[in-house]
Amino acid sequence: MSPHFFPYSHLKFRSGIPVIAVSGHHIQLLDPATGTVLFSTLNSPPNVQESLKRSGPIRCAVLDNSNTHLATLADDKKLKVWKLDGLELLHERELPKRPTSATFTADGQTIVAADKFGDVFSYSLHPTPGTEPQGSASGSSLQNDGTPSGEGDTGNGATPVAETSSKKRKSKKPKIHENPPAPRNSLASHVSTSNGTLVLGHTSLLACFLLTPDNKYIITADRDEHIRVSWYPQGYCIESFCLGHTQFVSAIHIPSDRPDTLISGGGDAELKVWNWLTGKQKLDIPILDSVKPYILVKVKPYKRSAFTSASKESADRSTEGAEDQEFVQAIDADESQTVLAVQKIRTLSNHLLFTVTGGSALFSVPFPDDTTTNHSVYPIDFGKPVLDFTIAPDQRIWVTLDSNWTEDGVGPPEGKAIQLVELSDDGKLLNVSSTSSSPVLEALQKKCLVEASVEELSKLEFYASLKSLPKNTGEYDGDEEDSGSVTPRATGIPTNIKTNTRKHLQGTGGGKKEQGKLKSQKAVAEKKRKLGDQSLDRDDDMNLHSDNLDASNAGQLRSGDLLVKDDVEGDPMLS
């Protein structure tokens, strides 16, 4: 059985410093001239290696502008800061929630990190001496006699009075919360550990953010289609909104030669170009038709079945209902859909470069302007999902691939883990991996590979965002399918996700949610009509019954009158 290796999730190229390669939970520094491994966490002290293994795969790695410090984020909610010279772990701090991304400020003295709860905090490069996060070991220090500090001491030097009762009162230890709730007057959704300072917050999952080149603004994008431009560090001052997306926003980028322009992408069928300071949208770049054929990773989104909805109304199920439930769930289990999620956007030589999550290609498109009408997207296919790409100082593009990916899960590695690409003058991408004599490329392809088990590879979850970012409405369309009123599907987007593309294709009938609302309204109106008819029937019955009673009473009275008259006439005493 051939061995498995961690794929490279991040590569960093900068002039004058070693090449930084991240694979799994390990970091390696390579000499750019010879490809020699200068430093590696594989050679770190045992305690550092154990900490890295517990942390899980590194999700984010950022370098400061001075090329001095490297900050990494993993699944253990800890921010690790490394000294690049010697790859020395300086310190690690616990963050309140799992972070999604981070960056350094221009001076390199502050680290800004965003988490999945929509909050952005800033942390000083080096923690303040004497500050410990809540729940740390220092909070439960022991005295010389082995008792916890604070017990057996009244605070004024006097000894405590002995208990006279036979039953000793149990001391109540303060309960320590891993993530204590935020005070009611707090603007953050949770308490920040490690003395973090709240910059801003969203009410949705924060997918990505960046600081503008002058560090005066912070641009954040979330799962709810919002792009917000705020002051930094006064995040409570909002400068503008870039509104126009109908799906989540997962990638944003400001070109270095166009600092007033923002390019954004996510689940929509196009990239959008903005003037981010004013919030004005300049134009759209359609990409869906060009990208969809290269999306290899399919997802199985949540879809509520008809039986699940009915189960809320009745607890008892018949055998026929159980069979229907199994049938519906089997359909959902076998149904895989293609989700578009832009992963990364960069610019090179007046061209946009971008990748999509789970896609096997790198794409280029001419940078648009007011006079450009050419939005041709040029792909270069690698056959395996692209994990990341970076542009080296020599303008060559380094692409990392998930060589272990198969349709059935994790398999033996196939092909090369790194590909080297060049951008031609006409905007097309050329693979020069086989013709390049780069010692770094050769080292990354062979001697820098880190072995991994199948279990470790299955925990990487490179494509989890394909399930977490789209909004699943949980709609069930079985009745619509039976009635023949199924709305057409949009290419590349799950049917249970609302998008502007589907809206155009649906026509005047609206989407499934709108049809469901209309259906519910009709059902309510029909129920009211039936209740009204029943009420009228009851009124008619009451009126008829009343008429019968009146007629019967009247008849009895008339009959009584006749009897009385006859009696009067026939009785000589009365007459």
C-alpha positions as CSV (number, residue, x, y, z in Angstrom):
1,M,0.0,0.0,0.0
2,S,1.5,3.3,-1.1
3,P,1.9,5.9,1.7
4,H,-0.3,9.0,2.1
5,F,1.0,12.5,2.5
6,F,-0.4,15.8,3.7
7,P,-1.2,18.2,0.8
8,Y,0.2,21.7,0.9
9,S,-2.5,24.0,2.1
10,H,-0.4,27.2,2.0
11,L,2.7,28.5,0.3
12,K,4.4,31.9,0.9
13,F,6.9,33.5,-1.4
14,R,8.6,36.7,-0.7
15,S,11.9,38.2,-1.7
16,G,14.8,37.8,0.7
17,I,13.2,35.2,3.0
18,P,12.8,31.4,2.9
19,V,9.8,29.8,1.2
20,I,7.1,28.9,3.7
21,A,5.3,25.6,3.1
22,V,2.4,24.5,5.3
23,S,1.1,20.9,5.2
24,G,-1.3,19.5,7.8
25,H,-0.1,20.9,11.1
26,H,3.5,21.3,10.1
27,I,5.5,24.2,8.8
28,Q,8.7,24.1,6.7
29,L,11.1,26.8,5.6
30,L,13.0,26.2,2.4
31,D,16.0,27.9,0.9
32,P,14.6,29.5,-2.4
33,A,18.0,29.0,-4.2
34,T,18.7,25.4,-3.4
35,G,15.4,24.0,-2.0
36,T,17.1,22.8,1.2
37,V,14.9,22.6,4.2
38,L,16.3,25.2,6.7
39,F,13.8,24.8,9.5
40,S,10.9,22.5,10.1
41,T,8.4,21.8,12.9
42,L,9.2,18.2,12.4
43,N,12.4,18.9,14.3
44,S,10.8,21.1,17.0
45,P,10.9,20.0,20.7
46,P,8.5,17.3,21.6
47,N,6.2,19.6,23.5
48,V,5.8,21.9,20.4
49,Q,5.1,18.9,18.2
50,E,2.5,17.6,20.6
51,S,0.8,21.0,20.7
52,L,0.7,21.2,16.9
53,K,-0.8,17.7,16.7
54,R,-3.5,18.6,19.2
55,S,-4.2,21.8,17.3
56,G,-5.1,20.0,14.1
57,P,-4.5,21.2,10.5
58,I,-3.4,24.8,10.1
59,R,-6.3,26.8,8.5
60,C,-4.7,30.2,8.1
61,A,-1.1,31.4,8.0
62,V,-0.2,35.1,7.6
63,L,3.1,36.9,7.5
64,D,3.8,40.5,8.6
65,N,5.2,43.1,6.3
66,S,8.6,43.0,7.9
67,N,8.9,39.3,7.3
68,T,9.6,38.8,11.0
69,H,6.6,37.0,12.4
70,L,4.2,34.3,11.2
71,A,0.8,33.9,12.7
72,T,-1.1,30.6,12.4
73,L,-4.7,29.5,13.2
74,A,-5.9,25.9,13.6
75,D,-8.9,24.1,14.9
76,D,-8.0,24.4,18.5
77,K,-9.0,28.1,18.6
78,K,-5.5,29.2,19.5
79,L,-3.5,32.0,17.9
80,K,0.2,30.9,17.5
81,V,2.9,33.5,16.8
82,W,6.2,32.2,15.3
83,K,9.5,34.0,14.9
84,L,10.4,33.3,11.3
85,D,14.1,33.2,11.9
86,G,14.6,29.8,13.3
87,L,10.9,28.9,13.2
88,E,10.6,29.5,17.0
89,L,7.1,29.4,18.6
90,L,7.0,32.6,20.7
91,H,3.6,32.1,22.3
92,E,0.1,30.9,21.8
93,R,-3.2,32.5,23.0
94,E,-6.7,31.1,23.2
95,L,-9.4,32.9,21.1
96,P,-13.0,32.9,22.2
97,K,-14.4,31.2,19.2
98,R,-13.0,29.3,16.2
99,P,-11.3,31.8,13.9
100,T,-11.8,32.0,10.2
101,S,-9.1,34.3,9.1
102,A,-6.5,36.8,10.4
103,T,-4.1,39.5,9.2
104,F,-1.3,41.8,10.5
105,T,-1.6,45.5,10.5
106,A,0.9,47.5,8.5
107,D,3.2,48.1,11.4
108,G,3.2,44.4,12.3
109,Q,2.3,45.1,16.0
110,T,-1.3,44.0,15.9
111,I,-3.1,40.9,14.7
112,V,-6.7,41.2,13.6
113,A,-8.7,37.9,13.7
114,A,-12.3,37.1,12.7
115,D,-14.4,34.2,14.0
116,K,-17.4,32.3,12.9
117,F,-19.7,34.2,15.2
118,G,-19.2,37.3,13.1
119,D,-16.9,39.3,15.5
120,V,-13.5,40.8,14.7
121,F,-11.0,41.3,17.5
122,S,-7.6,42.8,17.5
123,Y,-4.7,41.4,19.6
124,S,-1.3,42.9,20.3
125,L,1.6,41.0,18.8
126,H,3.0,40.0,22.2
127,P,0.6,39.4,25.1
128,T,0.7,41.8,28.0
129,P,2.8,40.3,30.9
130,G,0.6,39.1,33.8
131,T,-2.5,38.6,31.8
132,E,-3.9,35.0,31.7
133,P,-7.0,33.8,29.8
134,Q,-9.9,32.7,31.9
135,G,-9.8,29.1,32.9
136,S,-6.0,28.9,32.7
137,A,-3.9,26.8,35.1
138,S,-2.6,29.8,36.8
139,G,-6.0,30.5,38.3
140,S,-5.9,27.4,40.5
141,S,-2.4,27.7,42.0
142,L,-1.6,25.7,45.1
143,Q,-0.1,26.8,48.4
144,N,2.9,25.0,50.0
145,D,0.6,22.8,52.0
146,G,-1.3,21.6,48.9
147,T,-4.5,23.5,49.5
148,P,-5.8,25.9,46.9
149,S,-4.9,29.5,47.4
150,G,-7.6,31.4,49.3
151,E,-8.7,28.5,51.4
152,G,-7.8,28.4,55.0
153,D,-7.0,32.1,55.0
154,T,-9.3,34.9,56.0
155,G,-7.3,37.5,54.2
156,N,-6.1,39.4,57.4
157,G,-3.8,36.8,58.8
158,A,-6.2,35.3,61.2
159,T,-6.9,31.6,61.3
160,P,-10.4,30.5,60.6
161,V,-12.7,29.4,63.4
162,A,-13.1,25.6,63.6
163,E,-16.4,24.1,62.6
164,T,-18.5,23.1,65.7
165,S,-20.9,21.1,63.6
166,S,-20.2,17.5,62.8
167,K,-21.3,18.2,59.3
168,K,-18.7,20.2,57.5
169,R,-19.9,22.6,55.0
170,K,-18.7,21.9,51.5
171,S,-16.8,24.7,49.9
172,K,-18.3,26.0,46.7
173,K,-15.8,26.4,44.0
174,P,-16.5,29.0,41.4
175,K,-17.7,27.5,38.2
176,I,-15.3,28.3,35.3
177,H,-16.9,28.7,31.9
178,E,-14.9,27.8,28.8
179,N,-16.7,30.6,27.0
180,P,-18.4,32.8,29.6
181,P,-21.4,34.7,28.4
182,A,-21.0,38.3,27.4
183,P,-22.5,41.0,29.7
184,R,-25.8,42.5,28.6
185,N,-24.2,45.8,27.9
186,S,-21.5,44.3,25.7
187,L,-21.4,44.8,22.0
188,A,-19.6,41.5,21.4
189,S,-21.5,38.2,21.1
190,H,-19.0,36.6,23.5
191,V,-16.3,37.5,26.0
192,S,-12.9,37.9,24.4
193,T,-10.1,36.0,26.0
194,S,-6.4,37.0,25.8
195,N,-7.3,40.7,26.2
196,G,-8.7,41.1,22.6
197,T,-10.3,44.3,21.6
198,L,-13.6,44.2,19.7
199,V,-13.4,46.0,16.4
200,L,-16.8,45.2,14.9
201,G,-19.4,42.5,14.7
202,H,-21.8,40.9,12.2
203,T,-25.0,39.0,13.0
204,S,-23.9,36.3,10.5
205,L,-20.9,34.1,9.9
206,L,-18.0,36.2,8.8
207,A,-16.5,34.6,5.7
208,C,-13.6,36.9,5.0
209,F,-12.2,40.3,5.6
210,L,-9.2,42.6,4.7
211,L,-7.6,45.8,5.8
212,T,-7.2,48.5,3.1
213,P,-3.6,49.3,2.1
214,D,-3.6,52.5,4.3
215,N,-5.1,50.5,7.2
216,K,-7.8,53.2,7.6
217,Y,-10.7,50.9,6.7
218,I,-11.6,47.3,7.3
219,I,-13.8,45.5,4.7
220,T,-15.8,42.5,6.0
221,A,-18.0,40.0,4.1
222,D,-20.5,37.6,5.6
223,R,-22.8,34.7,4.8
224,D,-25.8,37.1,4.5
225,E,-24.6,38.7,1.2
226,H,-23.3,41.8,2.9
227,I,-20.0,43.6,2.3
228,R,-19.4,46.3,4.9
229,V,-16.8,49.0,4.9
230,S,-15.9,50.3,8.4
231,W,-13.3,52.5,9.9
232,Y,-10.4,50.9,11.5
233,P,-9.9,50.6,14.4
234,Q,-13.2,52.4,15.1
235,G,-15.3,49.6,13.6
236,Y,-18.5,51.1,14.9
237,C,-18.2,53.9,12.2
238,I,-19.6,52.4,9.0
239,E,-18.4,54.2,5.8
240,S,-20.5,52.3,3.2
241,F,-22.1,49.0,2.2
242,C,-21.5,47.2,-1.1
243,L,-24.9,45.6,-1.6
244,G,-25.8,43.5,-4.7
245,H,-24.9,39.9,-3.9
246,T,-27.7,37.5,-3.5
247,Q,-25.6,34.7,-2.1
248,F,-22.8,34.5,0.5
249,V,-19.6,36.4,-0.1
250,S,-16.5,34.2,0.4
251,A,-13.6,36.1,-1.3
252,I,-12.7,39.8,-1.6
253,H,-9.6,41.4,-3.0
254,I,-8.2,44.9,-3.6
255,P,-5.7,45.1,-6.4
256,S,-2.4,46.8,-5.5
257,D,-2.5,49.1,-8.5
258,R,-6.2,50.0,-8.1
259,P,-6.6,50.7,-4.3
260,D,-10.1,52.1,-4.8
261,T,-11.4,49.0,-6.5
262,L,-12.8,45.8,-4.7
263,I,-13.5,42.5,-6.4
264,S,-15.8,40.1,-4.6
265,G,-17.2,36.7,-5.3
266,G,-19.0,33.9,-3.5
267,G,-22.1,31.9,-4.4
268,D,-23.3,34.2,-7.1
269,A,-22.9,33.4,-10.8
270,E,-20.6,36.3,-11.3
271,L,-17.7,38.3,-9.8
272,K,-18.6,41.9,-8.8
273,V,-16.4,44.9,-9.1
274,W,-17.0,47.8,-6.7
275,N,-15.8,51.3,-5.8
276,W,-15.7,50.2,-2.1
277,L,-15.4,53.7,-0.6
278,T,-18.8,54.8,-2.1
279,G,-20.4,51.3,-2.3
280,K,-21.1,51.7,-6.0
281,Q,-21.1,48.6,-8.1
282,K,-19.2,49.1,-11.4
283,L,-19.9,45.9,-13.3
284,D,-20.3,42.1,-13.2
285,I,-18.1,39.4,-14.6
286,P,-20.1,36.2,-15.4
287,I,-18.2,33.0,-14.4
288,L,-20.7,30.3,-13.7
289,D,-20.9,28.7,-17.2
290,S,-17.1,28.7,-17.4
291,V,-16.5,27.4,-13.9
292,K,-19.2,24.7,-13.4
293,P,-17.6,22.0,-15.5
294,Y,-14.5,22.0,-13.3
295,I,-16.2,21.7,-9.9
296,L,-15.3,18.1,-8.8
297,V,-16.5,18.1,-5.2
298,K,-20.2,17.7,-4.8
299,V,-22.2,18.2,-1.6
300,K,-25.3,16.7,-0.1
301,P,-27.2,19.6,1.4
302,Y,-29.9,19.3,4.1
303,K,-33.3,18.9,2.7
304,R,-36.4,18.4,4.9
305,S,-38.5,15.5,3.8
306,A,-42.3,15.5,3.7
307,F,-42.5,12.9,6.4
308,T,-40.3,15.0,8.7
309,S,-42.7,17.9,8.4
310,A,-45.7,15.6,9.0
311,S,-44.0,14.1,12.1
312,K,-44.4,17.4,13.9
313,E,-48.1,17.1,13.6
314,S,-48.5,13.4,14.5
315,A,-46.4,11.1,16.6
316,D,-48.0,7.9,15.4
317,R,-46.9,6.5,12.0
318,S,-48.4,3.8,9.9
319,T,-46.3,1.2,8.1
320,E,-47.0,3.0,4.8
321,G,-45.8,6.3,6.2
322,A,-42.6,4.7,7.4
323,E,-41.9,3.3,3.9
324,D,-42.5,6.8,2.5
325,Q,-40.0,8.2,4.9
326,E,-37.3,5.7,3.9
327,F,-38.0,6.4,0.3
328,V,-37.7,10.2,0.6
329,Q,-34.5,9.9,2.8
330,A,-33.0,7.5,0.3
331,I,-33.5,10.1,-2.5
332,D,-31.9,12.8,-0.4
333,A,-28.9,10.6,0.5
334,D,-28.2,9.9,-3.1
335,E,-28.6,13.4,-4.3
336,S,-25.4,15.4,-4.7
337,Q,-25.4,19.0,-6.0
338,T,-22.8,21.4,-7.4
339,V,-22.2,24.5,-5.3
340,L,-20.3,27.5,-6.5
341,A,-18.1,29.1,-3.9
342,V,-15.3,31.4,-5.0
343,Q,-12.2,30.6,-2.9
344,K,-9.6,33.2,-3.7
345,I,-9.1,36.2,-5.9
346,R,-5.8,37.9,-6.9
347,T,-4.5,40.1,-9.7
348,L,-1.5,39.7,-12.0
349,S,-0.5,41.7,-15.1
350,N,-3.9,43.3,-15.6
351,H,-5.7,39.9,-15.2
352,L,-7.8,38.5,-12.5
353,L,-6.9,35.1,-11.1
354,F,-9.4,33.1,-9.0
355,T,-10.2,29.6,-7.9
356,V,-13.4,28.0,-6.6
357,T,-13.7,25.6,-3.6
358,G,-13.6,22.0,-4.9
359,G,-12.7,23.1,-8.4
360,S,-9.8,21.5,-10.4
361,A,-8.8,24.5,-12.3
362,L,-7.2,28.0,-12.0
363,F,-9.0,30.7,-13.9
364,S,-7.9,34.0,-15.4
365,V,-10.0,36.8,-16.9
366,P,-8.9,40.2,-18.3
367,F,-9.3,42.9,-15.7
368,P,-12.4,44.8,-16.7
369,D,-12.9,48.5,-17.0
370,D,-15.6,50.8,-18.3
371,T,-14.6,50.1,-21.9
372,T,-13.9,46.4,-21.7
373,T,-16.5,44.0,-23.0
374,N,-14.3,40.9,-23.1
375,H,-15.1,38.8,-20.0
376,S,-13.6,35.5,-21.4
377,V,-12.6,33.1,-18.6
378,Y,-9.5,31.0,-19.4
379,P,-9.1,27.9,-17.3
380,I,-6.2,25.5,-16.8
381,D,-7.3,22.1,-15.5
382,F,-5.2,20.0,-13.1
383,G,-7.5,17.1,-12.6
384,K,-7.5,17.4,-8.8
385,P,-9.1,20.1,-6.5
386,V,-7.1,23.2,-6.1
387,L,-6.4,24.1,-2.5
388,D,-4.5,27.4,-2.9
389,F,-2.3,29.4,-5.2
390,T,0.2,32.1,-4.7
391,I,2.1,34.5,-6.9
392,A,5.9,34.4,-6.5
393,P,8.1,37.5,-7.0
394,D,9.1,36.3,-10.4
395,Q,5.4,36.4,-11.5
396,R,5.0,32.7,-11.7
397,I,2.0,31.1,-10.0
398,W,2.4,28.2,-7.6
399,V,-0.7,26.0,-7.3
400,T,-1.3,23.4,-4.5
401,L,-3.5,20.4,-5.2
402,D,-5.4,17.9,-3.1
403,S,-3.7,14.8,-4.7
404,N,-5.4,12.5,-2.2
405,W,-9.0,13.4,-3.2
406,T,-11.2,10.8,-4.9
407,E,-15.0,10.8,-5.5
408,D,-15.2,8.1,-2.7
409,G,-13.2,10.0,-0.2
410,V,-9.5,9.7,0.6
411,G,-7.3,7.6,-1.7
412,P,-3.6,7.1,-2.6
413,P,-2.0,10.3,-3.9
414,E,-2.2,10.7,-7.7
415,G,-0.1,13.2,-9.7
416,K,2.0,16.0,-8.3
417,A,1.1,18.0,-5.2
418,I,2.4,21.3,-6.7
419,Q,2.0,22.8,-10.2
420,L,3.9,25.7,-11.6
421,V,1.9,28.0,-14.0
422,E,2.8,31.1,-16.1
423,L,0.4,33.7,-17.5
424,S,0.9,34.5,-21.2
425,D,0.4,37.9,-22.8
426,D,-3.0,36.9,-24.2
427,G,-4.3,36.0,-20.7
428,K,-4.0,32.2,-21.0
429,L,-2.4,30.0,-18.4
430,L,0.5,27.6,-19.2
431,N,1.6,24.7,-17.1
432,V,5.5,24.8,-16.9
433,S,6.0,22.3,-14.2
434,S,7.6,19.7,-16.5
435,T,10.0,22.3,-18.1
436,S,10.9,24.2,-15.0
437,S,14.2,23.5,-13.2
438,S,13.2,25.1,-9.9
439,P,14.9,23.4,-7.0
440,V,12.1,24.5,-4.7
441,L,9.6,22.7,-6.9
442,E,11.6,19.5,-6.9
443,A,12.0,19.7,-3.1
444,L,8.3,20.2,-2.5
445,Q,7.4,17.3,-4.9
446,K,9.7,14.8,-3.1
447,K,11.7,15.4,0.1
448,C,9.3,17.8,1.8
449,L,6.3,15.6,1.8
450,V,5.0,14.7,5.3
451,E,3.4,11.3,5.8
452,A,-0.2,11.2,7.1
453,S,-2.7,8.5,8.0
454,V,-6.0,8.2,6.4
455,E,-7.7,9.3,9.6
456,E,-5.6,12.5,9.7
457,L,-6.4,13.2,6.0
458,S,-10.2,12.7,6.6
459,K,-10.0,15.5,9.3
460,L,-8.7,18.1,6.9
461,E,-12.2,19.0,5.7
462,F,-11.0,21.3,2.9
463,Y,-14.5,21.6,1.4
464,A,-16.6,22.1,4.5
465,S,-17.6,25.6,3.4
466,L,-19.6,24.1,0.5
467,K,-22.1,23.0,3.2
468,S,-21.7,25.7,5.8
469,L,-21.9,28.8,3.6
470,P,-25.0,28.2,1.4
471,K,-28.4,28.9,3.1
472,N,-30.5,25.7,3.1
473,T,-34.1,26.7,3.2
474,G,-35.3,23.2,4.1
475,E,-38.1,23.3,1.5
476,Y,-39.7,20.2,0.3
477,D,-41.0,20.2,-3.3
478,G,-42.7,16.8,-3.5
479,D,-46.2,18.3,-4.0
480,E,-44.9,20.6,-6.7
481,E,-43.2,17.7,-8.5
482,D,-46.5,15.7,-8.4
483,S,-48.5,18.7,-9.7
484,G,-46.1,19.3,-12.5
485,S,-45.3,22.8,-11.4
486,V,-41.6,22.3,-10.8
487,T,-39.5,25.4,-11.3
488,P,-36.5,25.0,-13.5
489,R,-33.1,24.5,-11.9
490,A,-30.3,26.9,-12.2
491,T,-27.0,25.5,-13.3
492,G,-24.3,25.1,-10.7
493,I,-26.5,26.1,-7.8
494,P,-28.5,23.8,-5.5
495,T,-32.3,23.9,-6.0
496,N,-33.0,24.6,-2.3
497,I,-30.9,27.8,-2.5
498,K,-32.4,31.1,-3.6
499,T,-30.4,33.1,-6.1
500,N,-30.9,35.8,-8.6
501,T,-30.1,33.3,-11.4
502,R,-33.0,31.1,-10.4
503,K,-35.3,34.2,-10.0
504,H,-34.7,35.0,-13.7
505,L,-35.3,31.4,-14.8
506,Q,-38.5,31.0,-12.7
507,G,-40.5,33.7,-14.5
508,T,-43.6,35.2,-13.1
509,G,-44.5,32.1,-11.0
510,G,-41.9,33.0,-8.3
511,G,-39.7,30.6,-6.4
512,K,-40.6,27.5,-4.4
513,K,-40.8,29.5,-1.2
514,E,-43.2,32.0,-2.8
515,Q,-45.2,29.1,-4.2
516,G,-45.3,27.5,-0.8
517,K,-46.6,30.7,0.8
518,L,-49.3,31.0,-1.9
519,K,-50.2,27.4,-1.4
520,S,-50.5,28.0,2.4
521,Q,-52.7,31.0,1.8
522,K,-55.0,29.1,-0.4
523,A,-55.2,26.3,2.2
524,V,-56.1,28.8,4.9
525,A,-58.7,30.5,2.7
526,E,-60.2,27.1,1.8
527,K,-60.4,26.2,5.5
528,K,-62.1,29.5,6.3
529,R,-64.5,28.9,3.5
530,K,-65.4,25.4,4.8
531,L,-65.7,26.8,8.3
532,G,-68.0,29.5,7.0
533,D,-70.1,27.0,5.1
534,Q,-70.4,24.8,8.2
535,S,-71.5,27.9,10.2
536,L,-74.1,28.7,7.6
537,D,-75.4,25.1,7.7
538,R,-75.7,25.3,11.4
539,D,-77.6,28.6,11.2
540,D,-80.0,27.1,8.6
541,D,-80.6,24.0,10.8
542,M,-81.3,26.2,13.8
543,N,-83.7,28.4,11.8
544,L,-85.5,25.4,10.4
545,H,-85.7,23.8,13.9
546,S,-87.1,27.1,15.3
547,D,-89.7,27.3,12.5
548,N,-90.8,23.8,13.1
549,L,-91.2,24.5,16.8
550,D,-93.2,27.6,16.1
551,A,-95.4,25.8,13.6
552,S,-96.0,22.9,16.1
553,N,-96.8,25.2,18.9
554,A,-99.2,27.2,16.7
555,G,-100.9,24.0,15.6
556,Q,-101.3,22.9,19.2
557,L,-102.8,26.3,20.2
558,R,-105.3,26.2,17.3
559,S,-106.3,22.7,18.1
560,G,-106.8,23.6,21.7
561,D,-109.0,26.5,20.8
562,L,-111.2,24.3,18.8
563,L,-111.5,21.8,21.6
564,V,-112.3,24.5,24.1
565,K,-115.0,25.9,21.8
566,D,-116.6,22.5,21.2
567,D,-116.6,21.9,24.9
568,V,-118.1,25.2,25.6
569,E,-120.9,24.7,23.1
570,G,-121.6,21.1,24.2
571,D,-121.7,21.7,27.9
572,P,-125.0,23.0,29.0
573,M,-123.5,24.3,32.2
574,L,-121.0,26.4,30.4
575,S,-123.4,27.5,27.6
